[in-house]
């Protein structure tokens, strides 16, 4: 087992993983509880695979701009600099950055195994709210299991995230 530290925007998170030389995979993700962000952070989860980079980032950029007006940071997986840690998989880096946030927002425009995993870990391991906008015609019951609140539009999502910021504050850890 090896402990991996990553620093992203002045926050250090830690995870324990199997050695890449002996066995690939996640043994446990145990980020530190020390979050030093002053602003409320929302992890923006959603499908990347099967979409162009422009498509995958468009809704994230729009939501991030709207959230910034309310002193809320939107955090997108493609922005994560932790991928550069030697030998670390993007999946593990994503989960560590999810932990550095206060809420996970999932925009399910299509099925995404990575998004569902992030939703599950956020809700059940990190004990954080998961707000979901699901545009899948016949969603899996697992999506409901991993969601705290469903919203129908970006505007409704913004209202819900502002309300969560007011309820939970930005220094929760």
N, CA and C atoms as an extended XYZ file, in Angstrom:
519
Properties=species:S:1:pos:R:3:atomname:S:1:resname:S:1:resid:I:1 pbc="F F F"
N         0.842       -1.179        0.000 N   UNK     1
C         0.000        0.000        0.000 CA  UNK     1
C         0.888        1.242        0.000 C   UNK     1
N         0.458        2.242       -0.730 N   UNK     2
C         1.175        3.510       -0.727 CA  UNK     2
C         0.203        4.641       -0.462 C   UNK     2
N         0.659        5.640        0.238 N   UNK     3
C        -0.159        6.822        0.487 CA  UNK     3
C         0.210        7.860       -0.558 C   UNK     3
N        -0.776        8.443       -1.165 N   UNK     4
C        -0.563        9.439       -2.203 CA  UNK     4
C        -1.121       10.771       -1.732 C   UNK     4
N        -0.336       11.796       -1.846 N   UNK     5
C        -0.781       13.133       -1.480 CA  UNK     5
C        -0.938       13.944       -2.758 C   UNK     5
N        -1.949       14.767       -2.799 N   UNK     6
C        -2.147       15.661       -3.933 CA  UNK     6
C        -2.542       17.029       -3.399 C   UNK     6
N        -2.012       18.049       -4.017 N   UNK     7
C        -2.388       19.408       -3.643 CA  UNK     7
C        -3.062       20.043       -4.839 C   UNK     7
N        -4.225       20.589       -4.602 N   UNK     8
C        -4.976       21.240       -5.662 CA  UNK     8
C        -5.538       22.525       -5.102 C   UNK     8
N        -5.132       23.636       -5.677 N   UNK     9
C        -5.596       24.958       -5.238 CA  UNK     9
C        -5.521       25.117       -3.726 C   UNK     9
N        -4.335       24.880       -3.171 N   UNK    10
C        -4.042       25.090       -1.753 CA  UNK    10
C        -4.746       24.118       -0.810 C   UNK    10
N        -5.225       22.991       -1.290 N   UNK    11
C        -5.813       21.987       -0.424 CA  UNK    11
C        -5.075       20.680       -0.625 C   UNK    11
N        -4.696       20.039        0.467 N   UNK    12
C        -4.014       18.765        0.383 CA  UNK    12
C        -4.999       17.663        0.710 C   UNK    12
N        -5.031       16.657       -0.142 N   UNK    13
C        -5.864       15.493        0.101 CA  UNK    13
C        -4.972       14.264        0.018 C   UNK    13
N        -5.355       13.191        0.725 N   UNK    14
C        -4.546       11.997        0.749 CA  UNK    14
C        -5.406       10.784        0.451 C   UNK    14
N        -4.850        9.816       -0.269 N   UNK    15
C        -5.558        8.569       -0.546 CA  UNK    15
C        -4.577        7.416       -0.426 C   UNK    15
N        -5.071        6.268        0.012 N   UNK    16
C        -4.260        5.070        0.084 CA  UNK    16
C        -4.635        4.180       -1.085 C   UNK    16
N        -3.645        3.769       -1.849 N   UNK    17
C        -3.911        2.949       -3.027 CA  UNK    17
C        -2.967        1.762       -3.056 C   UNK    17
N        -3.299        0.778       -3.881 N   UNK    18
C        -2.369       -0.313       -4.115 CA  UNK    18
C        -1.230        0.198       -4.977 C   UNK    18
N        -0.093       -0.404       -4.837 N   UNK    19
C         1.045       -0.014       -5.643 CA  UNK    19
C         0.782       -0.329       -7.103 C   UNK    19
N         1.123        0.574       -7.976 N   UNK    20
C         0.903        0.375       -9.405 CA  UNK    20
C         1.755       -0.782       -9.926 C   UNK    20
N         2.873       -1.096       -9.222 N   UNK    21
C         3.746       -2.172       -9.689 CA  UNK    21
C         3.245       -3.550       -9.276 C   UNK    21
N         2.457       -3.631       -8.215 N   UNK    22
C         1.996       -4.938       -7.757 CA  UNK    22
C         0.570       -5.253       -8.167 C   UNK    22
N        -0.288       -4.280       -8.129 N   UNK    23
C        -1.687       -4.530       -8.449 CA  UNK    23
C        -2.370       -3.197       -8.685 C   UNK    23
N        -2.999       -3.044       -9.820 N   UNK    24
C        -3.700       -1.789      -10.068 CA  UNK    24
C        -5.104       -1.875       -9.490 C   UNK    24
N        -5.630       -0.778       -9.073 N   UNK    25
C        -6.965       -0.739       -8.510 CA  UNK    25
C        -6.991        0.061       -7.235 C   UNK    25
N        -8.178        0.294       -6.751 N   UNK    26
C        -8.351        1.091       -5.549 CA  UNK    26
C        -8.573        0.158       -4.377 C   UNK    26
N        -7.753        0.281       -3.362 N   UNK    27
C        -7.965       -0.464       -2.141 CA  UNK    27
C        -8.900        0.324       -1.252 C   UNK    27
N        -8.568        1.569       -1.035 N   UNK    28
C        -9.404        2.448       -0.222 CA  UNK    28
C        -9.082        3.878       -0.586 C   UNK    28
N       -10.069        4.710       -0.542 N   UNK    29
C        -9.852        6.132       -0.763 CA  UNK    29
C       -10.126        6.802        0.564 C   UNK    29
N        -9.089        7.315        1.190 N   UNK    30
C        -9.230        7.931        2.499 CA  UNK    30
C        -8.627        9.329        2.498 C   UNK    30
N        -9.271       10.259        1.848 N   UNK    31
C        -8.736       11.622        1.871 CA  UNK    31
C        -8.782       12.198        3.280 C   UNK    31
N        -7.883       13.104        3.532 N   UNK    32
C        -7.901       13.772        4.819 CA  UNK    32
C        -9.171       14.600        4.926 C   UNK    32
N        -9.595       14.880        6.140 N   UNK    33
C       -10.785       15.700        6.338 CA  UNK    33
C       -10.450       17.182        6.338 C   UNK    33
N        -9.220       17.522        6.062 N   UNK    34
C        -8.801       18.922        6.109 CA  UNK    34
C        -9.089       19.596        4.781 C   UNK    34
N       -10.110       20.396        4.767 N   UNK    35
C       -10.427       21.189        3.584 CA  UNK    35
C       -10.204       22.635        3.949 C   UNK    35
N        -9.390       23.314        3.173 N   UNK    36
C        -9.029       24.683        3.515 CA  UNK    36
C        -9.609       25.704        2.556 C   UNK    36
N       -10.678       25.367        1.916 N   UNK    37
C       -11.277       26.302        0.977 CA  UNK    37
C       -12.145       27.300        1.722 C   UNK    37
N       -12.114       28.528        1.278 N   UNK    38
C       -12.954       29.544        1.899 CA  UNK    38
C       -14.316       29.590        1.240 C   UNK    38
N       -14.382       29.197       -0.018 N   UNK    39
C       -15.653       29.251       -0.742 CA  UNK    39
C       -16.290       27.873       -0.796 C   UNK    39
N       -17.583       27.869       -0.936 N   UNK    40
C       -18.364       26.643       -1.087 CA  UNK    40
C       -18.022       26.034       -2.451 C   UNK    40
N       -17.798       24.722       -2.491 N   UNK    41
C       -17.369       24.058       -3.728 CA  UNK    41
C       -18.360       22.985       -4.147 C   UNK    41
N       -18.640       22.956       -5.445 N   UNK    42
C       -19.541       21.964       -6.027 CA  UNK    42
C       -18.778       21.194       -7.100 C   UNK    42
N       -18.700       19.878       -6.935 N   UNK    43
C       -18.075       19.034       -7.954 CA  UNK    43
C       -19.085       18.809       -9.070 C   UNK    43
N       -18.689       19.079      -10.298 N   UNK    44
C       -19.584       18.978      -11.448 CA  UNK    44
C       -19.342       17.663      -12.172 C   UNK    44
N       -20.162       16.670      -11.867 N   UNK    45
C       -20.018       15.338      -12.444 CA  UNK    45
C       -20.942       15.177      -13.630 C   UNK    45
N       -20.488       14.448      -14.603 N   UNK    46
C       -21.304       14.168      -15.776 CA  UNK    46
C       -20.480       13.437      -16.803 C   UNK    46
N       -21.139       12.850      -17.781 N   UNK    47
C       -20.427       12.068      -18.783 CA  UNK    47
C       -19.366       12.874      -19.523 C   UNK    47
N       -18.214       12.262      -19.697 N   UNK    48
C       -17.156       12.812      -20.542 CA  UNK    48
C       -16.969       11.918      -21.765 C   UNK    48
N       -16.974       10.615      -21.516 N   UNK    49
C       -16.761        9.659      -22.600 CA  UNK    49
C       -17.926        9.709      -23.582 C   UNK    49
N       -17.593        9.730      -24.852 N   UNK    50
C       -18.626        9.779      -25.885 CA  UNK    50
C       -19.027       11.191      -26.274 C   UNK    50
N       -18.443       12.182      -25.619 N   UNK    51
C       -18.728       13.581      -25.923 CA  UNK    51
C       -17.436       14.252      -26.345 C   UNK    51
N       -17.541       15.249      -27.202 N   UNK    52
C       -16.352       16.032      -27.526 CA  UNK    52
C       -16.007       16.854      -26.290 C   UNK    52
N       -14.771       17.305      -26.226 N   UNK    53
C       -14.355       18.119      -25.083 CA  UNK    53
C       -15.216       19.373      -24.985 C   UNK    53
N       -15.566       19.958      -26.124 N   UNK    54
C       -16.412       21.159      -26.137 CA  UNK    54
C       -17.777       20.851      -25.519 C   UNK    54
N       -18.381       19.734      -25.924 N   UNK    55
C       -19.692       19.347      -25.379 CA  UNK    55
C       -19.613       19.043      -23.888 C   UNK    55
N       -18.566       18.330      -23.486 N   UNK    56
C       -18.421       17.933      -22.091 CA  UNK    56
C       -18.184       19.131      -21.170 C   UNK    56
N       -17.544       20.151      -21.698 N   UNK    57
C       -17.210       21.314      -20.864 CA  UNK    57
C       -18.235       22.441      -20.939 C   UNK    57
N       -19.056       22.462      -21.976 N   UNK    58
C       -19.993       23.578      -22.170 CA  UNK    58
C       -20.904       23.781      -20.974 C   UNK    58
N       -21.643       22.774      -20.548 N   UNK    59
C       -22.566       22.937      -19.426 CA  UNK    59
C       -21.817       23.240      -18.139 C   UNK    59
N       -20.621       22.674      -17.989 N   UNK    60
C       -19.814       22.942      -16.785 CA  UNK    60
C       -19.406       24.410      -16.731 C   UNK    60
N       -18.988       24.953      -17.885 N   UNK    61
C       -18.585       26.363      -17.935 CA  UNK    61
C       -19.760       27.285      -17.614 C   UNK    61
N       -20.914       26.999      -18.219 N   UNK    62
C       -22.105       27.831      -17.973 CA  UNK    62
C       -22.518       27.790      -16.497 C   UNK    62
N       -22.538       26.589      -15.916 N   UNK    63
C       -22.934       26.465      -14.514 CA  UNK    63
C       -21.906       27.118      -13.594 C   UNK    63
N       -20.623       26.944      -13.908 N   UNK    64
C       -19.565       27.552      -13.098 CA  UNK    64
C       -19.693       29.076      -13.095 C   UNK    64
N       -19.998       29.668      -14.246 N   UNK    65
C       -20.170       31.118      -14.329 CA  UNK    65
C       -21.344       31.584      -13.477 C   UNK    65
N       -22.445       30.862      -13.523 N   UNK    66
C       -23.621       31.222      -12.715 CA  UNK    66
C       -23.332       31.061      -11.218 C   UNK    66
N       -22.680       29.963      -10.851 N   UNK    67
C       -22.385       29.718       -9.432 CA  UNK    67
C       -21.422       30.758       -8.866 C   UNK    67
N       -20.484       31.211       -9.678 N   UNK    68
C       -19.498       32.203       -9.228 CA  UNK    68
C       -20.174       33.494       -8.767 C   UNK    68
N       -21.314       33.818       -9.357 N   UNK    69
C       -22.062       35.009       -8.947 CA  UNK    69
C       -22.564       34.901       -7.509 C   UNK    69
N       -22.571       33.677       -6.971 N   UNK    70
C       -23.058       33.422       -5.606 CA  UNK    70
C       -21.927       32.921       -4.705 C   UNK    70
N       -20.686       33.228       -5.082 N   UNK    71
C       -19.498       32.806       -4.332 CA  UNK    71
C       -19.436       31.295       -4.142 C   UNK    71
N       -19.752       30.567       -5.192 N   UNK    72
C       -19.665       29.108       -5.191 CA  UNK    72
C       -18.730       28.709       -6.323 C   UNK    72
N       -17.768       27.848       -6.011 N   UNK    73
C       -16.837       27.361       -7.026 CA  UNK    73
C       -17.357       26.075       -7.642 C   UNK    73
N       -17.415       26.029       -8.959 N   UNK    74
C       -17.706       24.795       -9.683 CA  UNK    74
C       -16.393       24.120      -10.017 C   UNK    74
N       -16.259       22.843       -9.677 N   UNK    75
C       -15.019       22.101       -9.909 CA  UNK    75
C       -15.290       21.012      -10.932 C   UNK    75
N       -14.582       21.050      -12.052 N   UNK    76
C       -14.778       20.097      -13.140 CA  UNK    76
C       -13.640       19.098      -13.203 C   UNK    76
N       -13.927       17.848      -13.523 N   UNK    77
C       -12.859       16.848      -13.645 CA  UNK    77
C       -11.734       17.247      -14.602 C   UNK    77
N       -12.015       17.834      -15.778 N   UNK    78
C       -10.914       18.179      -16.674 CA  UNK    78
C        -9.987       19.248      -16.121 C   UNK    78
N       -10.395       19.958      -15.064 N   UNK    79
C        -9.554       20.980      -14.466 CA  UNK    79
C        -8.564       20.414      -13.452 C   UNK    79
N        -8.685       19.154      -13.151 N   UNK    80
C        -7.915       18.577      -12.049 CA  UNK    80
C        -6.450       18.404      -12.434 C   UNK    80
N        -5.589       19.096      -11.701 N   UNK    81
C        -4.160       18.996      -11.946 CA  UNK    81
C        -3.568       17.774      -11.259 C   UNK    81
N        -4.329       17.120      -10.390 N   UNK    82
C        -3.831       15.965       -9.638 CA  UNK    82
C        -3.537       14.777      -10.538 C   UNK    82
N        -3.993       14.802      -11.788 N   UNK    83
C        -3.695       13.702      -12.710 CA  UNK    83
C        -2.199       13.538      -12.928 C   UNK    83
N        -1.448       14.571      -12.686 N   UNK    84
C        -0.024       14.521      -12.964 CA  UNK    84
C         0.767       13.767      -11.903 C   UNK    84
N         0.124       13.374      -10.814 N   UNK    85
C         0.827       12.609       -9.788 CA  UNK    85
C         1.281       11.297      -10.412 C   UNK    85
N         2.515       10.941      -10.201 N   UNK    86
C         3.082        9.776      -10.887 CA  UNK    86
C         2.291        8.503      -10.603 C   UNK    86
N         1.864        7.880      -11.682 N   UNK    87
C         1.190        6.598      -11.584 CA  UNK    87
C        -0.247        6.638      -11.109 C   UNK    87
N        -0.794        7.788      -10.831 N   UNK    88
C        -2.157        7.843      -10.307 CA  UNK    88
C        -3.177        7.860      -11.433 C   UNK    88
N        -4.224        7.084      -11.262 N   UNK    89
C        -5.262        7.039      -12.280 CA  UNK    89
C        -6.156        8.266      -12.175 C   UNK    89
N        -6.733        8.695      -13.301 N   UNK    90
C        -7.681        9.816      -13.261 CA  UNK    90
C        -8.876        9.524      -12.351 C   UNK    90
N        -9.278        8.260      -12.257 N   UNK    91
C       -10.430        7.905      -11.411 CA  UNK    91
C       -10.152        8.235       -9.949 C   UNK    91
N        -8.983        7.865       -9.469 N   UNK    92
C        -8.630        8.140       -8.082 CA  UNK    92
C        -8.486        9.639       -7.847 C   UNK    92
N        -7.893       10.334       -8.808 N   UNK    93
C        -7.756       11.788       -8.690 CA  UNK    93
C        -9.128       12.441       -8.621 C   UNK    93
N       -10.084       11.977       -9.449 N   UNK    94
C       -11.449       12.515       -9.417 CA  UNK    94
C       -12.056       12.356       -8.028 C   UNK    94
N       -11.931       11.159       -7.443 N   UNK    95
C       -12.542       10.905       -6.141 CA  UNK    95
C       -11.923       11.761       -5.041 C   UNK    95
N       -10.641       12.036       -5.144 N   UNK    96
C       -10.016       12.905       -4.141 CA  UNK    96
C       -10.527       14.333       -4.267 C   UNK    96
N       -10.731       14.779       -5.483 N   UNK    97
C       -11.231       16.142       -5.659 CA  UNK    97
C       -12.709       16.215       -5.273 C   UNK    97
N       -13.471       15.157       -5.525 N   UNK    98
C       -14.865       15.116       -5.047 CA  UNK    98
C       -14.868       15.373       -3.542 C   UNK    98
N       -13.968       14.733       -2.808 N   UNK    99
C       -13.915       14.871       -1.348 CA  UNK    99
C       -13.607       16.299       -0.909 C   UNK    99
N       -12.913       17.056       -1.760 N   UNK   100
C       -12.566       18.432       -1.393 CA  UNK   100
C       -13.735       19.395       -1.565 C   UNK   100
N       -14.854       18.883       -2.073 N   UNK   101
C       -16.024       19.721       -2.318 CA  UNK   101
C       -17.079       19.547       -1.234 C   UNK   101
N       -18.057       20.432       -1.227 N   UNK   102
C       -19.142       20.385       -0.257 CA  UNK   102
C       -20.348       19.615       -0.767 C   UNK   102
N       -20.545       19.620       -2.091 N   UNK   103
C       -21.716       19.009       -2.726 CA  UNK   103
C       -21.270       18.441       -4.071 C   UNK   103
N       -21.940       17.378       -4.515 N   UNK   104
C       -21.730       16.866       -5.863 CA  UNK   104
C       -22.981       17.146       -6.671 C   UNK   104
N       -22.799       17.755       -7.844 N   UNK   105
C       -23.900       17.971       -8.785 CA  UNK   105
C       -23.645       17.079       -9.982 C   UNK   105
N       -24.615       16.216      -10.298 N   UNK   106
C       -24.455       15.352      -11.467 CA  UNK   106
C       -25.457       15.750      -12.532 C   UNK   106
N       -24.932       15.929      -13.743 N   UNK   107
C       -25.741       16.281      -14.898 CA  UNK   107
C       -25.738       15.060      -15.809 C   UNK   107
N       -26.720       14.187      -15.623 N   UNK   108
C       -26.753       12.933      -16.374 CA  UNK   108
C       -27.476       13.121      -17.704 C   UNK   108
N       -26.678       13.419      -18.726 N   UNK   109
C       -27.208       13.525      -20.074 CA  UNK   109
C       -27.148       12.177      -20.776 C   UNK   109
N       -26.459       11.260      -20.170 N   UNK   110
C       -26.303        9.899      -20.659 CA  UNK   110
C       -25.716        9.066      -19.548 C   UNK   110
N       -25.680        7.760      -19.749 N   UNK   111
C       -25.120        6.894      -18.721 CA  UNK   111
C       -23.616        7.074      -18.636 C   UNK   111
N       -23.113        7.064      -17.428 N   UNK   112
C       -21.684        7.229      -17.199 CA  UNK   112
C       -21.314        6.475      -15.933 C   UNK   112
N       -20.542        5.403      -16.096 N   UNK   113
C       -20.123        4.613      -14.937 CA  UNK   113
C       -19.335        5.476      -13.957 C   UNK   113
N       -18.447        6.322      -14.480 N   UNK   114
C       -17.641        7.182      -13.611 CA  UNK   114
C       -18.494        8.131      -12.787 C   UNK   114
N       -19.511        8.713      -13.400 N   UNK   115
C       -20.402        9.634      -12.685 CA  UNK   115
C       -21.168        8.905      -11.587 C   UNK   115
N       -21.658        7.708      -11.880 N   UNK   116
C       -22.401        6.938      -10.882 CA  UNK   116
C       -21.495        6.581       -9.705 C   UNK   116
N       -20.256        6.213       -9.988 N   UNK   117
C       -19.313        5.907       -8.906 CA  UNK   117
C       -19.066        7.151       -8.062 C   UNK   117
N       -18.855        8.293       -8.718 N   UNK   118
C       -18.639        9.539       -7.975 CA  UNK   118
C       -19.847        9.871       -7.109 C   UNK   118
N       -21.056        9.671       -7.646 N   UNK   119
C       -22.283        9.936       -6.881 CA  UNK   119
C       -22.350        9.037       -5.650 C   UNK   119
N       -22.073        7.752       -5.839 N   UNK   120
C       -22.149        6.791       -4.736 CA  UNK   120
C       -21.137        7.132       -3.644 C   UNK   120
N       -19.892        7.365       -4.045 N   UNK   121
C       -18.840        7.674       -3.071 CA  UNK   121
C       -19.156        8.982       -2.339 C   UNK   121
N       -19.620        9.994       -3.070 N   UNK   122
C       -19.960       11.274       -2.442 CA  UNK   122
C       -21.041       11.102       -1.387 C   UNK   122
N       -22.105       10.387       -1.733 N   UNK   123
C       -23.236       10.263       -0.819 CA  UNK   123
C       -22.963        9.318        0.348 C   UNK   123
N       -22.377        8.168        0.081 N   UNK   124
C       -22.279        7.149        1.116 CA  UNK   124
C       -20.931        7.075        1.821 C   UNK   124
N       -19.851        7.470        1.179 N   UNK   125
C       -18.571        7.473        1.876 CA  UNK   125
C       -18.255        8.853        2.437 C   UNK   125
N       -18.475        9.891        1.631 N   UNK   126
C       -18.137       11.240        2.066 CA  UNK   126
C       -19.299       11.952        2.741 C   UNK   126
N       -20.498       11.346        2.721 N   UNK   127
C       -21.685       11.885        3.410 CA  UNK   127
C       -22.043       13.293        2.951 C   UNK   127
N       -21.974       13.533        1.644 N   UNK   128
C       -22.326       14.844        1.126 CA  UNK   128
C       -23.579       14.742        0.251 C   UNK   128
N       -24.303       15.830        0.126 N   UNK   129
C       -25.492       15.831       -0.727 CA  UNK   129
C       -25.116       15.635       -2.200 C   UNK   129
N       -25.991       14.943       -2.913 N   UNK   130
C       -25.830       14.741       -4.355 CA  UNK   130
C       -27.086       15.285       -5.032 C   UNK   130
N       -26.906       16.328       -5.824 N   UNK   131
C       -27.998       16.951       -6.562 CA  UNK   131
C       -27.882       16.465       -8.007 C   UNK   131
N       -28.971       15.913       -8.544 N   UNK   132
C       -28.915       15.310       -9.870 CA  UNK   132
C       -29.949       15.891      -10.814 C   UNK   132
N       -29.475       16.235      -12.005 N   UNK   133
C       -30.358       16.568      -13.125 CA  UNK   133
C       -30.232       15.389      -14.088 C   UNK   133
N       -31.274       14.593      -14.178 N   UNK   134
C       -31.237       13.367      -14.980 CA  UNK   134
C       -32.104       13.520      -16.223 C   UNK   134
N       -31.452       13.418      -17.374 N   UNK   135
C       -32.176       13.512      -18.633 CA  UNK   135
C       -32.140       12.188      -19.392 C   UNK   135
N       -32.129       11.103      -18.636 N   UNK   136
C       -32.156        9.769      -19.214 CA  UNK   136
C       -33.604        9.299      -19.180 C   UNK   136
N       -34.100        8.787      -20.298 N   UNK   137
C       -35.511        8.408      -20.411 CA  UNK   137
C       -35.943        7.388      -19.358 C   UNK   137
N       -35.163        6.372      -19.134 N   UNK   138
C       -35.509        5.321      -18.174 CA  UNK   138
C       -34.317        5.096      -17.240 C   UNK   138
N       -34.130        5.988      -16.252 N   UNK   139
C       -32.936        5.898      -15.412 CA  UNK   139
C       -32.947        4.663      -14.508 C   UNK   139
N       -31.779        4.205      -14.215 N   UNK   140
C       -31.590        3.068      -13.318 CA  UNK   140
C       -32.021        3.439      -11.900 C   UNK   140
N       -32.574        2.478      -11.144 N   UNK   141
C       -32.882        2.741       -9.730 CA  UNK   141
C       -31.628        3.120       -8.933 C   UNK   141
N       -30.468        2.708       -9.434 N   UNK   142
C       -29.222        3.049       -8.750 CA  UNK   142
C       -28.985        4.555       -8.753 C   UNK   142
N       -29.448        5.240       -9.804 N   UNK   143
C       -29.323        6.699       -9.859 CA  UNK   143
C       -30.140        7.322       -8.729 C   UNK   143
N       -31.352        6.819       -8.524 N   UNK   144
C       -32.177        7.310       -7.411 CA  UNK   144
C       -31.515        7.026       -6.069 C   UNK   144
N       -30.920        5.854       -5.934 N   UNK   145
C       -30.251        5.436       -4.702 CA  UNK   145
C       -29.098        6.381       -4.352 C   UNK   145
N       -28.430        6.905       -5.375 N   UNK   146
C       -27.251        7.751       -5.166 CA  UNK   146
C       -27.561        9.244       -5.178 C   UNK   146
N       -28.831        9.609       -5.255 N   UNK   147
C       -29.210       11.020       -5.346 CA  UNK   147
C       -29.928       11.477       -4.085 C   UNK   147
N       -29.572       12.655       -3.609 N   UNK   148
C       -30.261       13.268       -2.481 CA  UNK   148
C       -31.453       14.078       -2.978 C   UNK   148
N       -31.234       14.879       -4.037 N   UNK   149
C       -32.265       15.756       -4.586 CA  UNK   149
C       -32.195       15.746       -6.112 C   UNK   149
N       -33.370       15.592       -6.747 N   UNK   150
C       -33.451       15.702       -8.200 CA  UNK   150
C       -33.904       17.107       -8.574 C   UNK   150
N       -33.328       17.657       -9.652 N   UNK   151
C       -33.741       18.948      -10.198 CA  UNK   151
C       -34.039       18.771      -11.681 C   UNK   151
N       -34.843       19.680      -12.244 N   UNK   152
C       -35.261       19.552      -13.647 CA  UNK   152
C       -34.530       20.481      -14.603 C   UNK   152
N       -33.874       21.497      -14.063 N   UNK   153
C       -33.235       22.482      -14.944 CA  UNK   153
C       -31.981       23.040      -14.286 C   UNK   153
N       -31.177       23.743      -15.085 N   UNK   154
C       -29.982       24.389      -14.533 CA  UNK   154
C       -30.377       25.447      -13.508 C   UNK   154
N       -31.450       26.196      -13.788 N   UNK   155
C       -31.919       27.210      -12.843 CA  UNK   155
C       -32.337       26.606      -11.506 C   UNK   155
N       -33.049       25.500      -11.568 N   UNK   156
C       -33.459       24.810      -10.335 CA  UNK   156
C       -32.227       24.271       -9.593 C   UNK   156
N       -31.235       23.807      -10.346 N   UNK   157
C       -29.995       23.311       -9.734 CA  UNK   157
C       -29.280       24.442       -8.991 C   UNK   157
N       -29.193       25.601       -9.615 N   UNK   158
C       -28.520       26.742       -8.987 CA  UNK   158
C       -29.225       27.122       -7.688 C   UNK   158
N       -30.558       27.172       -7.709 N   UNK   159
C       -31.313       27.493       -6.481 CA  UNK   159
C       -31.035       26.475       -5.381 C   UNK   159
N       -31.011       25.199       -5.741 N   UNK   160
C       -30.761       24.147       -4.757 CA  UNK   160
C       -29.346       24.252       -4.190 C   UNK   160
N       -28.373       24.521       -5.034 N   UNK   161
C       -26.985       24.629       -4.580 CA  UNK   161
C       -26.778       25.851       -3.689 C   UNK   161
N       -27.461       26.959       -4.007 N   UNK   162
C       -27.388       28.151       -3.145 CA  UNK   162
C       -27.999       27.831       -1.784 C   UNK   162
N       -29.116       27.128       -1.783 N   UNK   163
C       -29.763       26.753       -0.521 CA  UNK   163
C       -28.857       25.832        0.309 C   UNK   163
N       -28.205       24.883       -0.341 N   UNK   164
C       -27.284       23.992        0.375 CA  UNK   164
C       -26.101       24.771        0.942 C   UNK   164
N       -25.619       25.747        0.195 N   UNK   165
C       -24.525       26.595        0.696 CA  UNK   165
C       -24.963       27.310        1.968 C   UNK   165
N       -26.173       27.851        1.963 N   UNK   166
C       -26.672       28.568        3.139 CA  UNK   166
C       -26.862       27.626        4.325 C   UNK   166
N       -27.321       26.403        4.062 N   UNK   167
C       -27.557       25.427        5.135 CA  UNK   167
C       -26.266       24.845        5.686 C   UNK   167
N       -25.321       24.529        4.810 N   UNK   168
C       -24.149       23.765        5.210 CA  UNK   168
C       -22.913       24.608        5.439 C   UNK   168
N       -22.857       25.791        4.845 N   UNK   169
C       -21.679       26.632        4.982 CA  UNK   169
C       -20.525       26.116        4.161 C   UNK   169
N       -19.469       26.889        4.052 N   UNK   170
C       -18.343       26.511        3.197 CA  UNK   170
C       -17.169       25.936        3.980 C   UNK   170
N       -17.265       25.849        5.290 N   UNK   171
C       -16.120       25.352        6.076 CA  UNK   171
C       -16.402       24.013        6.705 C   UNK   171
N       -17.342       23.283        6.144 N   UNK   172
C       -17.695       21.979        6.680 CA  UNK   172
C       -16.578       20.988        6.376 C   UNK   172
N       -16.301       20.091        7.257 N   UNK   173
C       -15.234       19.159        7.003 CA  UNK   173
C       -15.455       17.868        7.624 C   UNK   173
